[in-house]
Amino acid sequence: MKPSKNREPSRILVIDDNSAIHDDYRKILIKTVKTVDDLKDMRSALFGDAGQSMSTAEFALDFASQGKEGLEMVQQAKAAGQPYALAFVDSRMPPGWDGIETISHLWQASPDLQVVICTAYTDYSLQDIHRILGDSDSLLFLKKPFDNVEVLQLAHALTCKWKLNREIQGRLNQLAFYDSLTGLPNRILFADRLTQTLAEARRYQRKVALLFIDLDNFKRVNDTLGHSMGDELLKETAERLVKCLRASDSVANSSEVEMSARLGGDEFTVILPKLNREEDAGVVAQRISEHFGQPMHLGDHQVLITPSIGIAIFPEDGDNIEELIKNADMAMYYSKRTGPNLYKYYQESMNASALKRMTIENHLRQAFQREEFTLHYQPQFDLVSNQVCGMEALLRWNNWELGNVPPIEFISIAEENGMIVVIGEWVLRTACKQARAWLELGFALKRIAVNVSVKQFTHPNFLKMVSDVLAETNLEPHFLEIEITESLLVKDTQEINAILSKLKEMNIKIAIDDFGTGYSSLSRLKEMSIDCLKIDQSFVNGINGGTKDQAIVSAIIAMAEGMGIKAIAEGVETKGQVDFLREKQCQEVQGYLFSRPLPTQQAEAFLLKSFKLPSGSLPMQHTSSSIKDASNNKVN
């Protein structure tokens, strides 16, 4: 009978110094039985129905005459990936090792090897054997002269046991060392492989690259399409990563296969074990980005996902796994902050920046308790009446240790850790309360403008919070103008339109801040319920320098007029800019030419003086020497 096509023959090694014994094993385990019926009857009696599927050719036998020879064969078989399942070992094989010593060496080389020790008599008691070899269920005894059926029974039982043990161990290894969703190595196996790779790299003075990969906007897929689709995306990502690395083997010029792993969530890693040049890691990163950048089909949805990748090189960026992983992760973080679908190499300066960021975040969490936040107010002017028409509230933070921290440094941190919602509510409440106080003093302000973060604007509680603040401060809604950035217009149309419509129903004004820098669609703009476009100061600054910025500013003013909304020019610093804006009929301006942002008391004194000025005069102009960069004046 031929072996089953679905089963490889079990490898058995016979170690015995008597060649006649070798022939006996060969006849029992390989030679065809006289009739198939006799074989079936015998196996049925021995093994029940399971015996019907067994074949006399299911074993592949090898022979050794001495223990050392047998050990070498076991080692070679294991190295070749074709290990022995079972060894029949004679108890006495002069002049070499005896059976017990041979088994001891065999188990050191192949711990899961099943062993039958064959003896007519022994020089060892059972106690001695257990003391030398230890208690093991992988050792059985066969008394010489042995019975053919007994040998066949032991061969089948022990080889089946060996296979079952390996299957169980394989499943346990899969659960312990591989990610159940993607099938990639998990964090434990990744750390072990990276440790081995770095040890080899130290020994042979090689470079190793570690790529830390994070998917851009993965949370949005989970939130919109559901976690099952998110899981499908992760599985597809893992498959693309494996295929991409197979295609990039030649880049690293390595005989070792690059290893990818999933650390958890949407975080993946790649080890490039032998790096000829540091630039090669960037080539692999770019190829990963290209593979990931192809659209994915998830059910009825087409999704475009991009990676942010950080690269750290051993030993320059870390000589141990902890430091290398930390720095690759940090490089990935900087890549994500720079923009989607990018990769960055780790740089030492990132540590200093990360330390500063951590320090800012720690102090930011205590800023409320220490009452370190204040508001400054920058006047906005009507170019027709030359009067103050509004005040923009701008957040300032003066920390006891860090001093004045620019909003551009701490607002992004507050958005990431969720504090922006609480901070934004405090800004709105404080500004509305102050506006109400100024109105009660008789200042003819048309509005108080407050910047609102994208994350705050889309928060589920935003509309209720605005309504509650207005009621609490007793400020009529039409005095409040909420400024949102142009980038918000490219987000979900239905959600944003719904929020804007509710604000308009409440009689609150809406302004688009930094207009011209967010690449918003004009078709989206015409759908929005807005009252004002604020021309970004980068275009205003360019008015004196060339016709391109003049053309952009002119176009924005004309578009606003055509849509029946106001245009406000930000960052006005020179009289020439004012003259140009007035000529183009821009209604309102703000900037250092008129006033820098002022603390509350100074802002109140400014308003008091401004509203007493005779009509037609230009209020409180500053000399050009007092003009500074206003890039940090905004909350967002």
C-alpha positions as CSV (number, residue, x, y, z in Angstrom):
1,M,0.0,0.0,0.0
2,K,1.2,3.5,-0.8
3,P,1.3,6.3,1.8
4,S,-1.6,8.7,1.9
5,K,-1.1,11.7,-0.4
6,N,-2.1,14.0,2.5
7,R,0.4,12.6,5.0
8,E,4.2,12.6,5.0
9,P,5.9,9.4,6.2
10,S,6.9,9.6,9.9
11,R,10.7,9.5,10.2
12,I,12.1,6.8,12.5
13,L,15.7,6.4,13.5
14,V,17.0,3.0,14.6
15,I,20.3,3.1,16.6
16,D,21.6,-0.4,17.2
17,D,25.1,-1.9,16.7
18,N,23.6,-5.1,15.2
19,S,22.9,-4.9,11.5
20,A,20.6,-7.9,11.7
21,I,18.4,-5.9,14.1
22,H,18.2,-3.2,11.4
23,D,16.8,-5.8,9.0
24,D,14.2,-6.8,11.6
25,Y,12.9,-3.3,11.9
26,R,12.9,-2.9,8.2
27,K,10.8,-6.0,7.7
28,I,8.3,-5.0,10.4
29,L,7.9,-1.3,9.6
30,I,8.4,-1.2,5.8
31,K,7.9,-4.6,4.2
32,T,4.4,-5.1,2.7
33,V,2.2,-7.5,4.7
34,K,1.1,-10.6,2.8
35,T,-2.5,-9.4,2.2
36,V,-4.3,-6.2,2.7
37,D,-7.0,-8.0,4.6
38,D,-4.6,-9.5,7.1
39,L,-3.2,-6.0,7.7
40,K,-6.7,-4.5,8.1
41,D,-7.7,-7.1,10.6
42,M,-4.6,-6.7,12.7
43,R,-4.9,-2.9,12.8
44,S,-8.5,-3.0,13.5
45,A,-7.8,-5.1,16.5
46,L,-5.0,-2.9,17.6
47,F,-6.4,0.6,16.9
48,G,-10.1,0.2,16.2
49,D,-11.6,2.0,13.1
50,A,-8.7,4.4,13.0
51,G,-6.4,1.6,12.0
52,Q,-8.2,1.1,8.7
53,S,-6.6,4.3,7.3
54,M,-3.0,3.3,8.2
55,S,-0.4,2.1,5.8
56,T,2.7,0.0,6.2
57,A,4.6,2.5,4.1
58,E,3.9,5.4,6.5
59,F,7.4,5.3,8.0
60,A,10.7,6.4,6.6
61,L,13.5,4.5,8.4
62,D,17.2,5.5,8.9
63,F,19.8,3.4,10.7
64,A,22.8,4.2,12.9
65,S,25.2,1.8,14.5
66,Q,26.5,4.0,17.3
67,G,25.0,6.7,19.6
68,K,27.3,9.5,18.2
69,E,26.4,8.7,14.7
70,G,22.7,8.7,15.6
71,L,23.1,12.1,17.3
72,E,24.6,13.6,14.2
73,M,21.7,12.3,12.1
74,V,19.2,13.8,14.5
75,Q,21.0,17.2,14.4
76,Q,21.2,17.1,10.6
77,A,17.5,16.1,10.2
78,K,16.4,18.9,12.5
79,A,18.5,21.5,10.7
80,A,17.0,20.4,7.4
81,G,13.5,20.9,8.8
82,Q,12.7,17.1,8.6
83,P,13.1,16.0,12.2
84,Y,12.7,12.4,13.4
85,A,9.6,11.6,15.3
86,L,10.8,8.4,17.0
87,A,14.1,6.6,17.8
88,F,14.5,3.0,18.7
89,V,17.7,2.9,20.8
90,D,19.6,-0.2,21.9
91,S,20.6,-0.3,25.5
92,R,24.1,-1.5,24.8
93,M,26.3,-0.5,21.9
94,P,30.0,-1.1,22.7
95,P,32.4,0.5,22.4
96,G,30.5,3.8,22.3
97,W,27.8,5.4,24.3
98,D,25.2,3.1,25.9
99,G,21.5,3.7,25.3
100,I,21.0,6.0,28.3
101,E,23.9,8.3,27.4
102,T,22.7,8.3,23.8
103,I,19.2,9.3,24.7
104,S,20.5,12.1,26.9
105,H,22.3,13.6,24.0
106,L,19.4,13.0,21.6
107,W,17.0,14.9,23.9
108,Q,19.4,17.8,24.1
109,A,19.4,18.1,20.3
110,S,15.6,17.3,19.9
111,P,13.7,17.6,23.1
112,D,10.3,16.4,21.6
113,L,11.8,13.2,20.1
114,Q,9.9,10.0,21.2
115,V,12.2,7.2,22.3
116,V,11.9,3.5,22.8
117,I,14.9,1.9,24.6
118,C,15.3,-1.8,23.5
119,T,17.0,-4.1,26.0
120,A,17.3,-7.8,26.9
121,Y,18.8,-6.7,30.2
122,T,20.0,-3.4,31.6
123,D,22.8,-2.0,33.7
124,Y,20.5,0.6,35.1
125,S,17.5,0.4,37.5
126,L,14.4,2.4,36.7
127,Q,15.4,4.8,39.5
128,D,18.8,5.4,37.9
129,I,17.2,6.0,34.5
130,H,14.7,8.6,36.0
131,R,17.6,10.2,37.9
132,I,19.7,10.5,34.7
133,L,17.0,11.3,32.1
134,G,14.3,12.8,34.4
135,D,10.7,11.9,34.4
136,S,9.4,11.9,30.8
137,D,6.4,10.5,29.0
138,S,8.5,10.4,25.8
139,L,10.4,7.2,26.9
140,L,9.1,3.7,26.7
141,F,10.8,0.3,27.1
142,L,10.8,-2.6,24.6
143,K,12.0,-6.0,25.8
144,K,14.2,-8.2,23.5
145,P,13.4,-10.4,21.8
146,F,10.5,-8.1,20.7
147,D,7.2,-9.0,19.1
148,N,6.5,-7.6,15.6
149,V,3.0,-6.4,16.5
150,E,4.4,-4.6,19.6
151,V,7.0,-2.8,17.5
152,L,4.4,-1.8,15.0
153,Q,2.0,-0.7,17.7
154,L,4.7,1.5,19.4
155,A,5.7,3.0,16.1
156,H,2.2,4.0,15.2
157,A,1.3,5.2,18.7
158,L,4.4,7.3,19.3
159,T,4.7,8.9,15.9
160,C,1.0,9.9,16.2
161,K,1.7,11.3,19.6
162,W,4.7,13.2,18.3
163,K,2.6,14.7,15.5
164,L,-0.2,15.6,17.8
165,N,2.2,17.3,20.3
166,R,3.7,19.3,17.5
167,E,0.3,20.4,16.3
168,I,-0.7,21.5,19.8
169,Q,2.6,23.3,20.3
170,G,2.2,25.0,17.0
171,R,-1.3,26.2,18.0
172,L,0.0,27.4,21.3
173,N,2.9,29.2,19.6
174,Q,0.4,30.8,17.1
175,L,-1.7,32.1,20.0
176,A,1.3,33.2,22.0
177,F,3.5,34.8,19.3
178,Y,1.2,35.8,16.4
179,D,-1.6,38.3,16.0
180,S,-4.9,36.5,15.8
181,L,-6.4,39.1,13.4
182,T,-3.6,39.5,10.8
183,G,-1.4,36.5,11.3
184,L,1.6,38.7,11.7
185,P,4.1,38.3,14.6
186,N,2.9,40.1,17.7
187,R,4.7,42.3,20.1
188,I,6.3,39.5,22.0
189,L,7.8,37.7,19.0
190,F,8.8,41.0,17.5
191,A,10.8,42.0,20.6
192,D,12.5,38.6,20.6
193,R,13.4,38.8,16.9
194,L,14.6,42.3,17.2
195,T,16.8,41.4,20.2
196,Q,18.4,38.5,18.1
197,T,18.8,40.8,15.1
198,L,20.6,43.5,17.1
199,A,22.8,40.8,18.7
200,E,23.9,39.6,15.3
201,A,24.3,43.2,14.1
202,R,26.7,43.9,17.0
203,R,28.7,40.8,16.3
204,Y,29.2,41.5,12.6
205,Q,29.0,45.4,12.9
206,R,26.0,45.7,10.7
207,K,23.3,48.4,10.4
208,V,19.7,47.5,11.2
209,A,16.7,49.7,10.3
210,L,13.4,49.7,12.3
211,L,10.3,51.1,10.6
212,F,7.4,52.1,12.9
213,I,4.2,52.4,10.9
214,D,0.9,54.0,11.9
215,L,-2.2,54.3,9.7
216,D,-3.5,57.8,9.1
217,N,-7.2,58.4,10.1
218,F,-7.8,54.7,10.9
219,K,-10.2,55.8,13.8
220,R,-12.4,57.5,11.2
221,V,-12.8,54.2,9.3
222,N,-13.8,52.5,12.6
223,D,-16.2,55.2,13.6
224,T,-17.9,55.5,10.2
225,L,-17.9,52.0,8.8
226,G,-17.7,50.0,12.0
227,H,-15.1,47.8,13.7
228,S,-15.7,44.8,11.4
229,M,-14.7,46.9,8.5
230,G,-11.8,48.3,10.5
231,D,-10.6,44.7,11.1
232,E,-10.9,43.9,7.4
233,L,-8.8,47.0,6.7
234,L,-6.1,45.8,9.1
235,K,-6.0,42.4,7.5
236,E,-5.6,43.9,4.0
237,T,-2.9,46.2,5.4
238,A,-1.0,43.3,6.8
239,E,-1.2,41.4,3.4
240,R,0.0,44.4,1.5
241,L,2.9,44.9,4.0
242,V,4.0,41.3,3.5
243,K,3.8,41.5,-0.3
244,C,5.7,44.8,-0.3
245,L,8.5,43.4,1.8
246,R,8.9,40.4,-0.5
247,A,9.3,42.8,-3.4
248,S,11.9,44.8,-1.5
249,D,14.3,42.0,-0.5
250,S,16.8,43.2,-3.0
251,V,16.8,46.7,-1.5
252,A,18.5,45.6,1.7
253,N,20.6,43.0,-0.2
254,S,20.0,40.6,2.7
255,S,19.8,36.8,2.9
256,E,17.6,37.3,5.9
257,V,13.9,38.0,5.4
258,E,12.6,41.4,6.6
259,M,10.2,40.9,9.5
260,S,6.9,42.7,9.8
261,A,4.8,42.7,13.0
262,R,1.6,44.2,14.4
263,L,2.1,45.7,17.8
264,G,-1.6,46.4,18.3
265,G,-4.3,48.7,17.0
266,D,-3.1,50.2,13.7
267,E,0.6,50.1,14.6
268,F,2.9,47.9,12.5
269,T,6.7,47.5,12.5
270,V,9.3,46.3,10.0
271,I,12.8,45.1,10.7
272,L,15.4,45.4,8.0
273,P,18.2,43.2,9.4
274,K,21.1,43.9,7.0
275,L,21.3,47.5,5.7
276,N,23.9,48.5,3.2
277,R,23.0,52.2,3.3
278,E,20.7,54.2,5.5
279,E,18.9,55.5,2.4
280,D,17.7,52.0,1.6
281,A,15.3,52.2,4.6
282,G,13.7,55.2,3.0
283,V,13.3,53.3,-0.3
284,V,11.4,50.5,1.6
285,A,9.3,53.1,3.4
286,Q,8.4,54.8,0.1
287,R,7.5,51.4,-1.4
288,I,5.2,50.7,1.6
289,S,3.5,54.1,1.2
290,E,2.9,53.3,-2.5
291,H,1.4,49.9,-1.7
292,F,-0.8,51.2,1.1
293,G,-1.9,54.2,-1.0
294,Q,-3.9,52.0,-3.5
295,P,-7.6,52.1,-2.8
296,M,-9.0,49.2,-0.6
297,H,-12.4,47.7,-1.3
298,L,-14.2,46.9,2.0
299,G,-17.6,45.5,1.3
300,D,-19.4,48.1,-0.8
301,H,-17.0,50.9,0.3
302,Q,-13.8,52.1,-1.3
303,V,-11.3,53.3,1.3
304,L,-8.0,55.2,0.8
305,I,-5.6,54.7,3.7
306,T,-2.1,56.1,4.0
307,P,0.7,55.4,6.5
308,S,2.9,57.6,8.6
309,I,6.3,56.0,9.0
310,G,9.2,56.6,11.4
311,I,12.7,55.2,10.8
312,A,15.4,54.5,13.4
313,I,18.8,53.1,12.5
314,F,20.9,50.8,14.7
315,P,23.3,51.6,16.3
316,E,23.2,55.4,15.6
317,D,19.6,55.9,16.9
318,G,19.7,53.4,19.7
319,D,21.8,50.4,20.7
320,N,19.0,48.5,22.5
321,I,15.5,47.6,21.5
322,E,13.8,50.0,24.0
323,E,15.7,53.0,22.7
324,L,15.4,52.0,19.0
325,I,11.6,51.4,19.3
326,K,11.1,54.7,21.2
327,N,13.0,56.7,18.6
328,A,11.3,55.0,15.6
329,D,8.0,55.8,17.3
330,M,9.0,59.4,17.9
331,A,10.0,59.7,14.2
332,M,6.6,58.3,13.2
333,Y,4.9,60.8,15.4
334,Y,6.7,63.7,13.8
335,S,5.9,62.3,10.4
336,K,2.2,62.2,11.3
337,R,2.3,65.8,12.5
338,T,4.0,67.0,9.3
339,G,1.3,65.4,7.1
340,P,-0.2,62.1,6.0
341,N,1.6,59.5,3.9
342,L,5.1,60.6,4.9
343,Y,8.2,59.0,6.4
344,K,10.8,60.6,8.6
345,Y,14.2,59.5,9.9
346,Y,14.8,59.9,13.6
347,Q,16.8,63.0,14.6
348,E,18.3,63.9,17.9
349,S,16.4,67.2,17.9
350,M,13.2,65.2,18.2
351,N,14.1,64.3,21.7
352,A,14.4,67.9,22.8
353,S,11.2,68.8,21.0
354,A,9.4,65.8,22.6
355,L,10.7,66.8,26.0
356,K,9.5,70.3,25.5
357,R,6.1,69.1,24.4
358,M,5.8,66.8,27.4
359,T,6.7,69.6,29.7
360,I,4.1,71.8,28.1
361,E,1.4,69.1,28.4
362,N,2.2,68.5,32.0
363,H,1.9,72.3,32.9
364,L,-1.2,72.6,30.6
365,R,-3.1,70.2,32.8
366,Q,-2.6,72.5,35.8
367,A,-3.1,75.8,34.1
368,F,-6.7,76.1,35.1
369,Q,-6.1,75.5,38.8
370,R,-3.3,78.1,38.7
371,E,-5.4,80.6,36.8
372,E,-2.7,81.0,34.2
373,F,-5.0,81.6,31.2
374,T,-5.9,85.1,30.2
375,L,-7.6,86.7,27.2
376,H,-6.2,89.6,25.1
377,Y,-8.4,91.5,22.7
378,Q,-7.5,92.9,19.3
379,P,-9.7,95.6,17.9
380,Q,-11.3,95.3,14.4
381,F,-11.9,98.4,12.4
382,D,-14.5,99.6,9.9
383,L,-12.6,101.3,7.0
384,V,-15.6,103.4,6.1
385,S,-16.3,104.9,9.5
386,N,-12.7,104.4,10.9
387,Q,-14.3,103.2,14.1
388,V,-13.9,100.1,16.2
389,C,-16.5,97.6,15.1
390,G,-15.5,94.5,17.0
391,M,-12.9,92.8,19.3
392,E,-11.3,89.4,18.7
393,A,-10.6,87.4,21.8
394,L,-7.2,85.7,21.8
395,L,-6.0,83.2,24.3
396,R,-2.8,83.7,26.2
397,W,-1.0,81.4,28.7
398,N,1.7,82.7,31.1
399,N,3.2,79.7,33.0
400,W,5.1,80.1,36.2
401,E,8.0,78.0,34.8
402,L,7.8,78.3,31.0
403,G,6.8,82.0,30.9
404,N,4.6,83.1,27.9
405,V,3.8,80.0,25.8
406,P,2.7,80.9,22.3
407,P,-0.7,79.5,21.3
408,I,0.9,77.8,18.3
409,E,2.8,75.6,20.7
410,F,0.1,74.6,23.2
411,I,-3.2,74.6,21.2
412,S,-2.2,71.5,19.1
413,I,-1.4,69.7,22.3
414,A,-4.7,70.6,23.9
415,E,-6.5,69.3,20.8
416,E,-4.7,66.0,21.0
417,N,-5.2,65.4,24.7
418,G,-8.8,66.6,24.6
419,M,-8.3,69.7,26.8
420,I,-9.3,72.0,24.0
421,V,-13.0,71.5,24.7
422,V,-12.6,72.7,28.3
423,I,-10.3,75.5,27.4
424,G,-12.5,76.6,24.5
425,E,-15.5,76.8,26.8
426,W,-13.6,78.9,29.2
427,V,-12.5,81.3,26.4
428,L,-16.1,81.6,25.1
429,R,-17.5,82.2,28.6
430,T,-14.8,84.8,29.5
431,A,-15.1,86.6,26.2
432,C,-18.9,86.8,26.3
433,K,-18.9,88.0,29.9
434,Q,-16.4,90.7,29.0
435,A,-18.4,91.8,25.9
436,R,-21.5,92.1,28.0
437,A,-19.6,94.3,30.4
438,W,-18.3,96.6,27.7
439,L,-21.8,96.9,26.1
440,E,-23.1,97.9,29.5
441,L,-20.4,100.6,29.6
442,G,-21.8,102.0,26.4
443,F,-19.3,100.9,23.9
444,A,-20.9,100.5,20.5
445,L,-19.3,97.2,19.7
446,K,-21.0,95.2,16.9
447,R,-19.4,91.9,18.0
448,I,-17.0,89.8,20.0
449,A,-15.1,87.3,17.9
450,V,-14.0,84.0,19.4
451,N,-11.9,81.3,17.7
452,V,-13.2,77.8,17.9
453,S,-11.1,74.7,17.4
454,V,-12.3,72.1,14.8
455,K,-12.5,69.4,17.6
456,Q,-14.5,71.8,19.8
457,F,-16.8,72.7,16.9
458,T,-17.6,69.1,16.1
459,H,-18.0,68.1,19.8
460,P,-21.5,66.6,20.4
461,N,-22.1,69.1,23.2
462,F,-20.9,72.2,21.3
463,L,-24.3,73.8,20.5
464,K,-25.7,73.3,24.0
465,M,-22.5,74.8,25.5
466,V,-22.8,77.9,23.3
467,S,-26.4,78.3,24.2
468,D,-25.7,77.9,28.0
469,V,-22.8,80.4,27.9
470,L,-25.0,83.0,26.2
471,A,-27.8,82.5,28.7
472,E,-25.3,82.6,31.6
473,T,-23.6,85.8,30.5
474,N,-26.8,87.4,29.3
475,L,-25.2,88.3,26.0
476,E,-27.5,88.6,23.0
477,P,-26.5,86.1,20.4
478,H,-26.1,88.6,17.5
479,F,-23.1,90.1,19.4
480,L,-21.2,86.8,19.2
481,E,-19.1,85.8,16.1
482,I,-17.6,82.4,16.0
483,E,-14.5,82.0,13.9
484,I,-13.7,78.6,12.4
485,T,-10.7,77.7,10.2
486,E,-11.2,77.1,6.5
487,S,-9.9,73.5,6.9
488,L,-13.2,72.6,8.6
489,L,-15.0,73.1,5.3
490,V,-13.4,70.0,3.8
491,K,-14.8,67.8,6.5
492,D,-18.2,66.0,6.5
493,T,-20.6,68.3,4.7
494,Q,-23.8,67.2,6.3
495,E,-22.5,67.4,9.9
496,I,-20.9,70.8,9.5
497,N,-23.8,72.3,7.6
498,A,-26.2,71.1,10.4
499,I,-24.1,72.8,13.1
500,L,-23.8,76.1,11.1
501,S,-27.5,76.1,10.4
502,K,-28.2,75.8,14.2
503,L,-25.9,78.6,15.0
504,K,-27.6,80.8,12.4
505,E,-30.9,79.9,13.9
506,M,-29.6,81.2,17.2
507,N,-28.6,84.5,15.4
508,I,-24.9,83.9,15.9
509,K,-22.4,85.2,13.3
510,I,-19.9,82.9,11.6
511,A,-16.6,83.9,10.1
512,I,-14.1,81.8,8.2
513,D,-10.6,82.5,9.6
514,D,-7.3,82.4,7.6
515,F,-9.3,82.2,4.3
516,G,-7.3,81.3,1.3
517,T,-4.9,78.8,3.0
518,G,-7.3,75.8,3.5
519,Y,-7.9,74.8,-0.1
520,S,-11.7,74.6,0.5
521,S,-14.0,74.0,-2.4
522,L,-16.0,77.1,-3.6
523,S,-19.0,74.9,-4.1
524,R,-18.8,74.0,-0.4
525,L,-18.5,77.6,0.5
526,K,-21.6,78.7,-1.2
527,E,-23.6,76.0,0.8
528,M,-22.4,77.4,4.1
529,S,-24.3,79.8,6.3
530,I,-21.4,82.3,6.9
531,D,-21.2,86.1,7.5
532,C,-17.5,86.9,6.9
533,L,-14.3,85.9,5.2
534,K,-11.1,86.8,7.0
535,I,-8.3,87.2,4.5
536,D,-5.2,85.4,5.7
537,Q,-2.4,87.8,6.7
538,S,0.1,85.9,4.4
539,F,-1.8,87.4,1.4
540,V,-2.1,90.8,3.1
541,N,1.6,90.9,3.8
542,G,2.3,90.3,0.1
543,I,0.2,93.3,-1.1
544,N,3.3,95.5,-1.1
545,G,5.5,92.8,-2.8
546,G,3.7,91.8,-6.0
547,T,0.7,91.5,-8.1
548,K,-0.1,87.8,-7.3
549,D,-1.1,88.5,-3.7
550,Q,-2.9,91.7,-4.8
551,A,-4.9,89.6,-7.3
552,I,-5.8,87.0,-4.6
553,V,-6.8,89.7,-2.1
554,S,-8.9,91.5,-4.7
555,A,-10.6,88.2,-5.8
556,I,-11.5,87.3,-2.2
557,I,-13.0,90.8,-1.6
558,A,-14.9,90.7,-4.8
559,M,-16.2,87.2,-4.1
560,A,-17.3,88.2,-0.6
561,E,-19.2,91.2,-2.0
562,G,-20.8,89.0,-4.6
563,M,-22.0,86.6,-1.9
564,G,-23.3,89.4,0.3
565,I,-20.9,88.8,3.1
566,K,-18.1,90.9,4.7
567,A,-14.4,90.6,4.1
568,I,-11.9,91.4,6.9
569,A,-8.2,91.7,6.2
570,E,-5.9,90.3,8.9
571,G,-2.4,91.3,9.8
572,V,-2.5,94.8,8.4
573,E,0.8,96.5,9.2
574,T,1.3,99.4,6.7
575,K,-0.6,102.4,5.4
576,G,0.0,101.2,1.9
577,Q,-1.9,98.0,2.7
578,V,-4.7,100.1,4.1
579,D,-4.9,102.2,1.0
580,F,-5.0,99.1,-1.3
581,L,-7.7,97.5,0.8
582,R,-9.8,100.7,0.9
583,E,-9.4,101.0,-2.9
584,K,-10.7,97.5,-3.3
585,Q,-13.6,98.3,-0.9
586,C,-12.6,95.8,1.8
587,Q,-15.0,96.7,4.7
588,E,-12.9,95.8,7.7
589,V,-9.3,95.3,8.9
590,Q,-7.3,94.4,11.9
591,G,-3.6,94.3,12.6
592,Y,-0.6,95.9,14.3
593,L,-1.0,99.1,12.4
594,F,-4.1,99.8,14.4
595,S,-3.5,97.9,17.6
596,R,-1.8,94.7,18.9
597,P,-3.8,92.4,21.1
598,L,-4.3,94.1,24.4
599,P,-4.9,92.8,28.0
600,T,-8.4,93.5,29.3
601,Q,-7.7,96.8,31.1
602,Q,-5.7,98.2,28.2
603,A,-8.3,97.0,25.7
604,E,-10.9,98.8,27.7
605,A,-8.9,102.0,27.8
606,F,-8.4,101.7,24.0
607,L,-12.1,101.4,23.5
608,L,-12.8,104.4,25.8
609,K,-10.4,106.5,23.7
610,S,-11.5,105.2,20.4
611,F,-15.2,105.9,20.8
612,K,-14.4,109.4,21.8
613,L,-12.4,110.1,18.6
614,P,-14.1,112.4,16.0
615,S,-15.4,110.7,13.0
616,G,-13.0,110.4,10.0
617,S,-9.7,110.2,12.0
618,L,-7.5,107.0,12.1
619,P,-7.5,105.6,15.6
620,M,-4.3,104.9,17.5
621,Q,-1.9,104.1,14.7
622,H,1.4,102.5,15.7
623,T,4.8,103.3,14.1
624,S,6.3,100.7,11.9
625,S,9.0,100.1,14.5
626,S,6.4,98.6,16.8
627,I,5.1,96.1,14.2
628,K,6.0,92.5,15.0
629,D,5.1,89.2,13.5
630,A,1.5,88.4,14.4
631,S,1.6,84.8,13.4
632,N,1.1,83.6,17.0
633,N,-1.9,85.8,17.7
634,K,-4.5,83.2,16.8
635,V,-5.8,80.4,19.0
636,N,-5.9,78.0,16.1
